[in-house]
Amino acid sequence: MFQKPKCWWVNHRQTYRQELEGEYLWSPKKNQNGAKNLSYDNMIRVMPGDVVLSCADAAIRAVGVALGRTREAPKPPEFGSASDQSGTNPGWQVPVRFKELADPLRPKDHASQLAPVLPARHSPIRASGDVNQGVFLAVVPEPMVDKLTELLGGQVEQIAESITRTTGGSVVDDAAEESILQRTDIGPTVKKTLLNARRGQGIFRVNVEQIERKCRVTGLLDRRHLRARHIKPWCICDDREMLDGFNGLLLSPHVDHLFDRGYISFSDPGELLVSKELNQAVLMGWGIALPRNVGRFSAEQCRYLEYHRVQVFGKSNGGRRGPSTGGPEEPEAGVIGEPLVVRTE
């Protein structure tokens, strides 16, 4: 399973507005004199899915989520003469989508609470709560994340979750993929096998096709037009689950979309479950009539389906049971849990 996302603190100076609106962070690679700078080196350590706290004018004013890996890029022209980051060119650029806080936080107002949890080295703020002007980008240690999350009253989780949803989950998959690529306990062949499974290809697809013969919803048999989809999302599976054929379904592309985004799910006996958030016109336009039973699932598949119903269908879209098929009653999925959040430690 992939590592938990890190949390980073960026001290924006004159380029706060440009980077928020442009959805990126940019830094030189080195200082003007050619010396290395830990803040700039940190840019290449940011991973997809990591959370970024943006501090500007002595307050945390925005939360962002990294959407991809760092790449080389010239100094953005919109910086103009406002930037004090005039080191080597090209520099490093990380795609980050930000959202401003409704209630910014001034660290100086909470210095006594933050001081005990500051990192011993390369801290983005001092014990007084003042910004450390010598630090541009710093990792936030777990105790500090917990305290900031508490002080910000849930804003970090809400914003990170909102941004992650706009990516359709791709940023979480990208983070898991990067984690696999960096592993040292498996070789290149195993890495390729696990990454192919993300795309419904390779050994995973072969294993699924030994169990599923057609799309459960449309009945389509031509496998050239069917996608192999994990029931328990690939990004949170262990190595065995990523390749387990019982953790997969063959689905027509439009059904695959609905299942992947949590708009539909299935009960163990095969009842099609439909989210409250799904426009009924979509079902009509795609010829999916309700009620519908797609056939009972095996015991091995049911273990994965339970996860999908609770963690994907129930939490993502406020699911509900589809019209009764005359079978056993299923509990209302919409009452299960709260919205899924991105961990920041």
Secondary structure by P-SEA (a helix, b strand, c coil): ccccbbbbbbbcccaaaaaaaacccccccccccccccccccccccccccbbbbbbccccccbbbbbcbbbbbbcccccccccccccccccbbbbbbbbbbbcccccccccccccccccccccccccccccccccccbbbbcaaaaaaaaaaacaaaaaaaaaaaaaacaaaaaaaaaaaaaacccccaaaaaaaaaaaacccaaaaaaaaccccccccccccccccccccccccccccccccccccccccccaaaaaaaaaccccccccccbbbbccccaaaaaaaccccccccccccaaaaaaaaaaaccccccccbbbbccccccccccccccccccbbbbcc
